[in-house]
Amino acid sequence: MKYLKLGAPLLLALLVFSCKEEPKKVIKTAPIAFTKEGELTVYKAETDSVRTRFDIEIAETDYETQTGLMYRTSMGEKEAMLFIFPDVAMHSFYMKNTEIALDLVFIDEQLRIASFQQNALPLDETGLSSKVPVQYVLEINAGLVEKWQMEIGDRLEFVRQ
């Protein structure tokens, strides 16, 4: 019995101090910077003249394609991310943890634009499908498909650095 009397105050003290809230620590991370890994040119389908050019970051590993542009707060107008998949298939994206509004340009194995998803909303987890089988996806700032008047059938070329 004497043992229990000594243990009760100790137990009460432990409960009181373990429930004490400590201020939450804020972890600041460095922004993810764009890393130029190549250049991409978009050509008009009907004339083969240049529509526009982008500096590209390339995503082709599982980690890179799953992460994409997540956690980034901005991207330059002439910057883009090119996803390269090992297969031609229906590919779907979502904007989880992506803070930039984007246009998604879906590209077939012959490097021709096959479909678009324009003005994808930041942080939206709705699936954005390629609608047709593709092997590449180009993510650019929202509004650039319209600005550069990109069309289905336009041809792309890219070179790695």
N, CA and C atoms as an extended XYZ file, in Angstrom:
483
Properties=species:S:1:pos:R:3:atomname:S:1:resname:S:1:resid:I:1 pbc="F F F"
N         0.816       -1.192        0.000 N   MET     1
C         0.000        0.000        0.000 CA  MET     1
C         0.858        1.254        0.000 C   MET     1
N         1.912        1.266        0.783 N   LYS     2
C         2.796        2.413        0.868 CA  LYS     2
C         3.423        2.699       -0.501 C   LYS     2
N         3.711        1.677       -1.244 N   TYR     3
C         4.310        1.802       -2.573 CA  TYR     3
C         3.371        2.549       -3.508 C   TYR     3
N         2.066        2.260       -3.444 N   LEU     4
C         1.083        2.927       -4.287 CA  LEU     4
C         0.972        4.407       -3.964 C   LEU     4
N         1.066        4.770       -2.680 N   LYS     5
C         0.959        6.174       -2.308 CA  LYS     5
C         2.113        6.976       -2.883 C   LYS     5
N         3.283        6.421       -2.937 N   LEU     6
C         4.424        7.141       -3.505 CA  LEU     6
C         4.322        7.212       -5.027 C   LEU     6
N         3.721        6.197       -5.641 N   GLY     7
C         3.626        6.146       -7.096 CA  GLY     7
C         2.568        7.073       -7.657 C   GLY     7
N         1.476        7.305       -6.931 N   ALA     8
C         0.381        8.134       -7.435 CA  ALA     8
C         0.833        9.569       -7.702 C   ALA     8
N         1.522       10.238       -6.774 N   PRO     9
C         1.961       11.610       -7.083 CA  PRO     9
C         2.944       11.649       -8.264 C   PRO     9
N         3.783       10.651       -8.348 N   LEU    10
C         4.725       10.599       -9.461 CA  LEU    10
C         3.975       10.427      -10.782 C   LEU    10
N         2.989        9.553      -10.789 N   LEU    11
C         2.186        9.340      -11.985 CA  LEU    11
C         1.432       10.611      -12.362 C   LEU    11
N         0.864       11.292      -11.397 N   LEU    12
C         0.144       12.539      -11.644 CA  LEU    12
C         1.087       13.591      -12.219 C   LEU    12
N         2.281       13.699      -11.685 N   ALA    13
C         3.270       14.667      -12.191 CA  ALA    13
C         3.649       14.353      -13.635 C   ALA    13
N         3.834       13.083      -13.922 N   LEU    14
C         4.169       12.692      -15.293 CA  LEU    14
C         3.048       13.049      -16.261 C   LEU    14
N         1.803       12.802      -15.866 N   LEU    15
C         0.669       13.136      -16.722 CA  LEU    15
C         0.578       14.640      -16.980 C   LEU    15
N         0.756       15.440      -15.950 N   VAL    16
C         0.670       16.895      -16.089 CA  VAL    16
C         1.765       17.418      -17.004 C   VAL    16
N         2.977       16.970      -16.800 N   PHE    17
C         4.091       17.493      -17.593 CA  PHE    17
C         4.125       16.923      -19.007 C   PHE    17
N         3.606       15.727      -19.210 N   SER    18
C         3.616       15.157      -20.550 CA  SER    18
C         2.542       15.799      -21.432 C   SER    18
N         1.535       16.380      -20.839 N   CYS    19
C         0.467       17.022      -21.607 CA  CYS    19
C         0.779       18.481      -21.911 C   CYS    19
N         1.820       18.997      -21.317 N   LYS    20
C         2.186       20.385      -21.541 CA  LYS    20
C         2.539       20.583      -23.016 C   LYS    20
N         1.919       21.581      -23.620 N   GLU    21
C         2.180       21.840      -25.035 CA  GLU    21
C         3.435       22.671      -25.190 C   GLU    21
N         4.276       22.207      -26.061 N   GLU    22
C         5.473       22.971      -26.389 CA  GLU    22
C         5.204       23.709      -27.684 C   GLU    22
N         5.820       24.866      -27.863 N   PRO    23
C         5.596       25.582      -29.115 CA  PRO    23
C         6.069       24.741      -30.297 C   PRO    23
N         5.284       24.777      -31.365 N   LYS    24
C         5.638       23.996      -32.550 CA  LYS    24
C         6.822       24.642      -33.249 C   LYS    24
N         7.714       23.785      -33.703 N   LYS    25
C         8.883       24.268      -34.414 CA  LYS    25
C         8.532       24.415      -35.885 C   LYS    25
N         8.862       25.537      -36.463 N   VAL    26
C         8.611       25.776      -37.881 CA  VAL    26
C         9.862       25.369      -38.648 C   VAL    26
N         9.663       24.471      -39.594 N   ILE    27
C        10.786       24.014      -40.405 CA  ILE    27
C        10.719       24.748      -41.733 C   ILE    27
N        11.737       25.510      -42.007 N   LYS    28
C        11.786       26.237      -43.270 CA  LYS    28
C        12.664       25.459      -44.240 C   LYS    28
N        12.133       25.259      -45.435 N   THR    29
C        12.899       24.561      -46.453 CA  THR    29
C        13.249       25.544      -47.561 C   THR    29
N        14.350       25.291      -48.203 N   ALA    30
C        14.761       26.145      -49.312 CA  ALA    30
C        13.857       25.878      -50.500 C   ALA    30
N        13.496       26.931      -51.242 N   PRO    31
C        12.670       26.709      -52.424 CA  PRO    31
C        13.398       25.828      -53.433 C   PRO    31
N        12.629       25.028      -54.170 N   ILE    32
C        13.231       24.162      -55.175 CA  ILE    32
C        13.482       25.007      -56.419 C   ILE    32
N        14.715       25.045      -56.843 N   ALA    33
C        15.086       25.877      -57.988 CA  ALA    33
C        14.988       25.083      -59.287 C   ALA    33
N        14.675       25.781      -60.368 N   PHE    34
C        14.645       25.194      -61.689 CA  PHE    34
C        16.069       24.812      -62.084 C   PHE    34
N        16.232       23.634      -62.654 N   THR    35
C        17.532       23.172      -63.120 CA  THR    35
C        17.426       22.891      -64.610 C   THR    35
N        18.053       23.711      -65.417 N   LYS    36
C        17.984       23.524      -66.867 CA  LYS    36
C        18.748       22.269      -67.250 C   LYS    36
N        18.025       21.331      -67.911 N   GLU    37
C        18.631       20.073      -68.343 CA  GLU    37
C        18.547       19.888      -69.854 C   GLU    37
N        17.954       20.864      -70.523 N   GLY    38
C        17.833       20.788      -71.969 CA  GLY    38
C        17.005       21.921      -72.515 C   GLY    38
N        16.749       21.844      -73.824 N   GLU    39
C        15.930       22.848      -74.511 CA  GLU    39
C        14.906       22.134      -75.368 C   GLU    39
N        13.709       22.722      -75.476 N   LEU    40
C        12.630       22.136      -76.252 CA  LEU    40
C        12.066       23.208      -77.185 C   LEU    40
N        11.807       22.829      -78.419 N   THR    41
C        11.238       23.735      -79.414 CA  THR    41
C         9.904       23.175      -79.881 C   THR    41
N         8.911       24.058      -80.004 N   VAL    42
C         7.595       23.693      -80.523 CA  VAL    42
C         7.477       24.289      -81.923 C   VAL    42
N         7.142       23.420      -82.906 N   TYR    43
C         6.993       23.835      -84.304 CA  TYR    43
C         5.526       23.750      -84.723 C   TYR    43
N         5.068       24.715      -85.511 N   LYS    44
C         3.710       24.688      -86.052 CA  LYS    44
C         3.564       23.487      -86.976 C   LYS    44
N         2.440       22.805      -86.874 N   ALA    45
C         2.194       21.617      -87.695 CA  ALA    45
C         2.138       21.960      -89.176 C   ALA    45
N         1.452       23.055      -89.513 N   GLU    46
C         1.210       23.347      -90.925 CA  GLU    46
C         2.402       23.955      -91.652 C   GLU    46
N         3.273       24.679      -90.951 N   THR    47
C         4.383       25.359      -91.638 CA  THR    47
C         5.757       24.910      -91.167 C   THR    47
N         5.821       24.176      -90.058 N   ASP    48
C         7.076       23.742      -89.444 CA  ASP    48
C         7.928       24.917      -88.971 C   ASP    48
N         7.313       26.092      -88.820 N   SER    49
C         8.038       27.240      -88.267 CA  SER    49
C         7.963       27.186      -86.739 C   SER    49
N         8.887       27.863      -86.089 N   VAL    50
C         8.987       27.816      -84.630 CA  VAL    50
C         7.846       28.600      -83.983 C   VAL    50
N         7.114       27.929      -83.088 N   ARG    51
C         6.106       28.618      -82.263 CA  ARG    51
C         6.777       29.250      -81.047 C   ARG    51
N         7.575       28.444      -80.350 N   THR    52
C         8.234       28.912      -79.130 CA  THR    52
C         9.307       27.920      -78.713 C   THR    52
N        10.126       28.349      -77.768 N   ARG    53
C        11.176       27.490      -77.185 CA  ARG    53
C        11.103       27.579      -75.668 C   ARG    53
N        11.499       26.479      -75.015 N   PHE    54
C        11.538       26.422      -73.554 CA  PHE    54
C        12.859       25.830      -73.093 C   PHE    54
N        13.354       26.310      -71.965 N   ASP    55
C        14.387       25.604      -71.216 CA  ASP    55
C        13.626       24.545      -70.425 C   ASP    55
N        14.141       23.331      -70.410 N   ILE    56
C        13.398       22.256      -69.747 CA  ILE    56
C        14.193       21.588      -68.637 C   ILE    56
N        13.451       21.167      -67.659 N   GLU    57
C        13.929       20.249      -66.635 CA  GLU    57
C        13.284       18.918      -67.006 C   GLU    57
N        14.019       17.834      -66.911 N   ILE    58
C        13.528       16.544      -67.370 CA  ILE    58
C        13.185       15.645      -66.177 C   ILE    58
N        11.996       15.041      -66.237 N   ALA    59
C        11.559       14.095      -65.214 CA  ALA    59
C        11.384       12.746      -65.888 C   ALA    59
N        12.219       11.763      -65.495 N   GLU    60
C        12.070       10.437      -66.097 CA  GLU    60
C        12.220        9.288      -65.113 C   GLU    60
N        12.796        9.517      -63.940 N   THR    61
C        12.836        8.455      -62.938 CA  THR    61
C        11.467        8.396      -62.251 C   THR    61
N        11.198        7.304      -61.553 N   ASP    62
C         9.929        7.200      -60.824 CA  ASP    62
C         9.756        8.374      -59.862 C   ASP    62
N        10.800        8.684      -59.108 N   TYR    63
C        10.707        9.783      -58.138 CA  TYR    63
C        10.431       11.108      -58.839 C   TYR    63
N        11.160       11.390      -59.909 N   GLU    64
C        10.982       12.662      -60.625 CA  GLU    64
C         9.585       12.783      -61.231 C   GLU    64
N         9.081       11.697      -61.805 N   THR    65
C         7.755       11.778      -62.428 CA  THR    65
C         6.646       11.839      -61.381 C   THR    65
N         6.852       11.247      -60.218 N   GLN    66
C         5.853       11.324      -59.161 CA  GLN    66
C         5.856       12.682      -58.471 C   GLN    66
N         7.006       13.331      -58.402 N   THR    67
C         7.123       14.612      -57.718 CA  THR    67
C         6.846       15.784      -58.648 C   THR    67
N         7.352       15.736      -59.866 N   GLY    68
C         7.101       16.794      -60.840 CA  GLY    68
C         7.417       18.180      -60.300 C   GLY    68
N         6.452       19.074      -60.404 N   LEU    69
C         6.636       20.464      -59.952 CA  LEU    69
C         6.054       20.718      -58.557 C   LEU    69
N         5.833       19.649      -57.798 N   MET    70
C         5.312       19.817      -56.437 CA  MET    70
C         6.241       20.701      -55.614 C   MET    70
N         5.644       21.451      -54.730 N   TYR    71
C         6.338       22.278      -53.739 CA  TYR    71
C         7.069       23.476      -54.352 C   TYR    71
N         6.824       23.771      -55.593 N   ARG    72
C         7.445       24.951      -56.206 CA  ARG    72
C         6.429       26.072      -56.215 C   ARG    72
N         6.926       27.280      -56.034 N   THR    73
C         6.025       28.425      -55.949 CA  THR    73
C         5.974       29.234      -57.234 C   THR    73
N         6.907       29.002      -58.142 N   SER    74
C         6.893       29.742      -59.406 CA  SER    74
C         7.751       29.023      -60.436 C   SER    74
N         7.554       29.447      -61.685 N   MET    75
C         8.357       28.926      -62.791 CA  MET    75
C         8.387       30.029      -63.845 C   MET    75
N         9.534       30.243      -64.450 N   GLY    76
C         9.663       31.274      -65.465 CA  GLY    76
C         8.834       30.966      -66.696 C   GLY    76
N         8.476       32.000      -67.458 N   GLU    77
C         7.624       31.818      -68.635 CA  GLU    77
C         8.281       30.932      -69.684 C   GLU    77
N         9.568       30.932      -69.770 N   LYS    78
C        10.285       30.113      -70.759 CA  LYS    78
C        10.869       28.856      -70.130 C   LYS    78
N        10.373       28.476      -68.957 N   GLU    79
C        10.799       27.254      -68.289 CA  GLU    79
C         9.659       26.238      -68.323 C   GLU    79
N        10.019       24.965      -68.378 N   ALA    80
C         9.020       23.904      -68.439 CA  ALA    80
C         9.607       22.622      -67.880 C   ALA    80
N         8.728       21.668      -67.574 N   MET    81
C         9.182       20.344      -67.169 CA  MET    81
C         8.676       19.351      -68.197 C   MET    81
N         9.595       18.539      -68.718 N   LEU    82
C         9.254       17.501      -69.677 CA  LEU    82
C         9.322       16.149      -68.978 C   LEU    82
N         8.195       15.438      -68.974 N   PHE    83
C         8.117       14.093      -68.420 CA  PHE    83
C         8.329       13.113      -69.563 C   PHE    83
N         9.249       12.189      -69.359 N   ILE    84
C         9.527       11.165      -70.362 CA  ILE    84
C         9.189        9.813      -69.742 C   ILE    84
N         8.224        9.133      -70.341 N   PHE    85
C         7.801        7.825      -69.836 CA  PHE    85
C         8.378        6.719      -70.708 C   PHE    85
N         8.655        5.558      -70.125 N   PRO    86
C         9.221        4.452      -70.907 CA  PRO    86
C         8.200        3.782      -71.817 C   PRO    86
N         6.921        4.105      -71.606 N   ASP    87
C         5.867        3.446      -72.359 CA  ASP    87
C         4.909        4.461      -72.987 C   ASP    87
N         4.223        4.008      -74.017 N   VAL    88
C         3.134        4.788      -74.609 CA  VAL    88
C         1.870        4.282      -73.939 C   VAL    88
N         1.186        5.159      -73.205 N   ALA    89
C         0.007        4.746      -72.438 CA  ALA    89
C        -0.837        5.964      -72.112 C   ALA    89
N        -1.994        5.707      -71.562 N   MET    90
C        -2.816        6.790      -71.016 CA  MET    90
C        -2.116        7.231      -69.733 C   MET    90
N        -1.793        8.494      -69.639 N   HIS    91
C        -1.157        9.014      -68.431 CA  HIS    91
C        -2.075       10.053      -67.803 C   HIS    91
N        -2.111       10.052      -66.477 N   SER    92
C        -2.960       10.980      -65.751 CA  SER    92
C        -2.134       11.705      -64.695 C   SER    92
N        -2.400       12.977      -64.530 N   PHE    93
C        -1.693       13.813      -63.569 CA  PHE    93
C        -2.701       14.442      -62.617 C   PHE    93
N        -2.226       14.937      -61.487 N   TYR    94
C        -3.038       15.760      -60.606 CA  TYR    94
C        -2.129       16.810      -59.989 C   TYR    94
N        -2.726       17.807      -59.363 N   MET    95
C        -1.983       18.981      -58.909 CA  MET    95
C        -1.706       18.975      -57.399 C   MET    95
N        -1.738       17.813      -56.792 N   LYS    96
C        -1.464       17.718      -55.358 CA  LYS    96
C        -0.102       18.348      -55.055 C   LYS    96
N        -0.091       19.236      -54.079 N   ASN    97
C         1.133       19.921      -53.633 CA  ASN    97
C         1.799       20.746      -54.734 C   ASN    97
N         1.070       21.059      -55.794 N   THR    98
C         1.605       21.897      -56.868 CA  THR    98
C         0.963       23.266      -56.743 C   THR    98
N         1.782       24.269      -56.497 N   GLU    99
C         1.276       25.604      -56.199 CA  GLU    99
C         1.198       26.514      -57.421 C   GLU    99
N         1.546       25.999      -58.594 N   ILE   100
C         1.575       26.786      -59.820 CA  ILE   100
C         0.445       26.312      -60.723 C   ILE   100
N        -0.359       27.219      -61.269 N   ALA   101
C        -1.357       26.846      -62.271 CA  ALA   101
C        -0.604       26.447      -63.540 C   ALA   101
N        -1.014       25.345      -64.157 N   LEU   102
C        -0.261       24.798      -65.286 CA  LEU   102
C        -1.144       24.467      -66.481 C   LEU   102
N        -0.524       24.460      -67.653 N   ASP   103
C        -1.066       23.823      -68.845 CA  ASP   103
C        -0.275       22.531      -69.022 C   ASP   103
N        -0.971       21.428      -69.268 N   LEU   104
C        -0.317       20.145      -69.526 CA  LEU   104
C        -0.472       19.835      -71.007 C   LEU   104
N         0.646       19.590      -71.656 N   VAL   105
C         0.668       19.283      -73.081 CA  VAL   105
C         1.055       17.814      -73.200 C   VAL   105
N         0.132       16.997      -73.699 N   PHE   106
C         0.365       15.565      -73.833 CA  PHE   106
C         0.897       15.288      -75.238 C   PHE   106
N         1.985       14.517      -75.323 N   ILE   107
C         2.753       14.366      -76.560 CA  ILE   107
C         2.920       12.875      -76.878 C   ILE   107
N         2.682       12.516      -78.132 N   ASP   108
C         2.785       11.108      -78.515 CA  ASP   108
C         4.235       10.695      -78.756 C   ASP   108
N         4.432        9.428      -79.127 N   GLU   109
C         5.791        8.887      -79.295 CA  GLU   109
C         6.522        9.492      -80.492 C   GLU   109
N         5.798       10.126      -81.434 N   GLN   110
C         6.447       10.815      -82.565 CA  GLN   110
C         6.726       12.286      -82.248 C   GLN   110
N         6.562       12.664      -80.973 N   LEU   111
C         6.778       14.032      -80.506 CA  LEU   111
C         5.819       15.024      -81.171 C   LEU   111
N         4.559       14.610      -81.277 N   ARG   112
C         3.487       15.472      -81.779 CA  ARG   112
C         2.490       15.702      -80.643 C   ARG   112
N         1.984       16.926      -80.535 N   ILE   113
C         1.003       17.217      -79.497 CA  ILE   113
C        -0.259       16.415      -79.783 C   ILE   113
N        -0.716       15.649      -78.771 N   ALA   114
C        -1.873       14.770      -78.911 CA  ALA   114
C        -3.108       15.305      -78.191 C   ALA   114
N        -2.910       16.019      -77.076 N   SER   115
C        -4.025       16.598      -76.324 CA  SER   115
C        -3.488       17.598      -75.308 C   SER   115
N        -4.414       18.326      -74.684 N   PHE   116
C        -4.070       19.342      -73.681 CA  PHE   116
C        -4.979       19.205      -72.460 C   PHE   116
N        -4.482       19.680      -71.336 N   GLN   117
C        -5.290       20.015      -70.161 CA  GLN   117
C        -4.819       21.413      -69.784 C   GLN   117
N        -5.650       22.410      -70.038 N   GLN   118
C        -5.246       23.793      -69.806 CA  GLN   118
C        -5.759       24.305      -68.463 C   GLN   118
N        -4.982       25.223      -67.900 N   ASN   119
C        -5.338       25.922      -66.656 CA  ASN   119
C        -5.648       24.966      -65.501 C   ASN   119
N        -4.782       23.994      -65.292 N   ALA   120
C        -4.922       23.094      -64.142 CA  ALA   120
C        -4.734       23.912      -62.874 C   ALA   120
N        -5.660       23.777      -61.954 N   LEU   121
C        -5.672       24.601      -60.751 CA  LEU   121
C        -4.684       24.105      -59.699 C   LEU   121
N        -3.966       25.026      -59.066 N   PRO   122
C        -3.037       24.631      -58.006 CA  PRO   122
C        -3.738       23.826      -56.912 C   PRO   122
N        -3.052       22.815      -56.422 N   LEU   123
C        -3.455       21.987      -55.284 CA  LEU   123
C        -4.704       21.141      -55.526 C   LEU   123
N        -5.236       21.124      -56.737 N   ASP   124
C        -6.428       20.350      -57.066 CA  ASP   124
C        -6.031       18.889      -57.316 C   ASP   124
N        -6.721       17.961      -56.679 N   GLU   125
C        -6.380       16.548      -56.808 CA  GLU   125
C        -7.235       15.811      -57.838 C   GLU   125
N        -7.959       16.563      -58.662 N   THR   126
C        -8.737       15.957      -59.742 CA  THR   126
C        -7.791       15.395      -60.790 C   THR   126
N        -8.053       14.185      -61.272 N   GLY   127
C        -7.203       13.566      -62.288 CA  GLY   127
C        -7.305       14.300      -63.618 C   GLY   127
N        -6.166       14.495      -64.265 N   LEU   128
C        -6.085       15.161      -65.568 CA  LEU   128
C        -5.509       14.161      -66.559 C   LEU   128
N        -6.355       13.590      -67.380 N   SER   129
C        -5.968       12.495      -68.265 CA  SER   129
C        -5.451       12.994      -69.605 C   SER   129
N        -4.575       12.203      -70.185 N   SER   130
C        -4.058       12.508      -71.522 CA  SER   130
C        -5.121       12.286      -72.603 C   SER   130
N        -6.170       11.574      -72.315 N   LYS   131
C        -7.280       11.264      -73.227 CA  LYS   131
C        -6.901       10.302      -74.354 C   LYS   131
N        -5.640       10.248      -74.697 N   VAL   132
C        -5.120        9.315      -75.710 CA  VAL   132
C        -3.772        8.809      -75.201 C   VAL   132
N        -3.288        7.676      -75.712 N   PRO   133
C        -1.973        7.182      -75.280 CA  PRO   133
C        -0.854        8.159      -75.685 C   PRO   133
N         0.032        8.452      -74.751 N   VAL   134
C         1.159        9.365      -74.984 CA  VAL   134
C         2.414        8.820      -74.306 C   VAL   134
N         3.552        9.397      -74.664 N   GLN   135
C         4.818        9.003      -74.032 CA  GLN   135
C         5.474       10.171      -73.303 C   GLN   135
N         5.069       11.399      -73.616 N   TYR   136
C         5.678       12.595      -73.027 CA  TYR   136
C         4.583       13.529      -72.531 C   TYR   136
N         4.929       14.316      -71.519 N   VAL   137
C         4.039       15.371      -71.045 CA  VAL   137
C         4.906       16.587      -70.764 C   VAL   137
N         4.463       17.738      -71.252 N   LEU   138
C         5.153       19.004      -71.019 CA  LEU   138
C         4.289       19.854      -70.101 C   LEU   138
N         4.836       20.251      -68.956 N   GLU   139
C         4.126       21.151      -68.046 CA  GLU   139
C         4.707       22.547      -68.200 C   GLU   139
N         3.802       23.490      -68.492 N   ILE   140
C         4.182       24.893      -68.666 CA  ILE   140
C         3.215       25.752      -67.859 C   ILE   140
N         3.563       27.007      -67.658 N   ASN   141
C         2.682       27.901      -66.916 CA  ASN   141
C         1.331       28.005      -67.608 C   ASN   141
N         0.265       28.092      -66.809 N   ALA   142
C        -1.094       28.204      -67.339 CA  ALA   142
C        -1.201       29.424      -68.253 C   ALA   142
N        -1.896       29.224      -69.350 N   GLY   143
C        -2.122       30.301      -70.308 CA  GLY   143
C        -1.163       30.314      -71.480 C   GLY   143
N        -0.066       29.549      -71.391 N   LEU   144
C         0.932       29.581      -72.464 CA  LEU   144
C         0.509       28.786      -73.696 C   LEU   144
N        -0.322       27.759      -73.532 N   VAL   145
C        -0.838       27.038      -74.705 CA  VAL   145
C        -1.604       28.033      -75.581 C   VAL   145
N        -2.439       28.824      -74.931 N   GLU   146
C        -3.223       29.824      -75.668 CA  GLU   146
C        -2.326       30.942      -76.208 C   GLU   146
N        -1.421       31.433      -75.390 N   LYS   147
C        -0.543       32.528      -75.815 CA  LYS   147
C         0.266       32.147      -77.055 C   LYS   147
N         0.804       30.938      -77.075 N   TRP   148
C         1.631       30.498      -78.204 CA  TRP   148
C         0.816       29.776      -79.278 C   TRP   148
N        -0.512       29.740      -79.082 N   GLN   149
C        -1.445       29.139      -80.054 CA  GLN   149
C        -1.033       27.717      -80.449 C   GLN   149
N        -0.633       26.953      -79.441 N   MET   150
C        -0.257       25.553      -79.687 CA  MET   150
C        -1.486       24.772      -80.118 C   MET   150
N        -1.280       23.804      -81.012 N   GLU   151
C        -2.377       23.021      -81.541 CA  GLU   151
C        -2.017       21.537      -81.566 C   GLU   151
N        -3.059       20.708      -81.533 N   ILE   152
C        -2.849       19.272      -81.693 CA  ILE   152
C        -2.198       19.055      -83.056 C   ILE   152
N        -1.150       18.237      -83.069 N   GLY   153
C        -0.398       17.985      -84.302 CA  GLY   153
C         0.897       18.756      -84.388 C   GLY   153
N         1.048       19.829      -83.579 N   ASP   154
C         2.326       20.555      -83.558 CA  ASP   154
C         3.435       19.584      -83.178 C   ASP   154
N         4.628       19.822      -83.735 N   ARG   155
C         5.774       18.941      -83.527 CA  ARG   155
C         6.722       19.553      -82.500 C   ARG   155
N         7.342       18.703      -81.711 N   LEU   156
C         8.317       19.154      -80.727 CA  LEU   156
C         9.644       18.472      -80.946 C   LEU   156
N        10.708       19.157      -80.592 N   GLU   157
C        12.063       18.583      -80.547 CA  GLU   157
C        12.672       19.012      -79.228 C   GLU   157
N        13.474       18.130      -78.639 N   PHE   158
C        14.221       18.549      -77.454 CA  PHE   158
C        15.615       17.975      -77.497 C   PHE   158
N        16.522       18.694      -76.860 N   VAL   159
C        17.907       18.239      -76.720 CA  VAL   159
C        18.270       18.337      -75.247 C   VAL   159
N        19.015       17.355      -74.790 N   ARG   160
C        19.533       17.380      -73.411 CA  ARG   160
C        20.837       18.157      -73.392 C   ARG   160
N        21.120       18.739      -72.269 N   GLN   161
C        22.404       19.443      -72.122 CA  GLN   161
C        23.473       18.484      -71.720 C   GLN   161
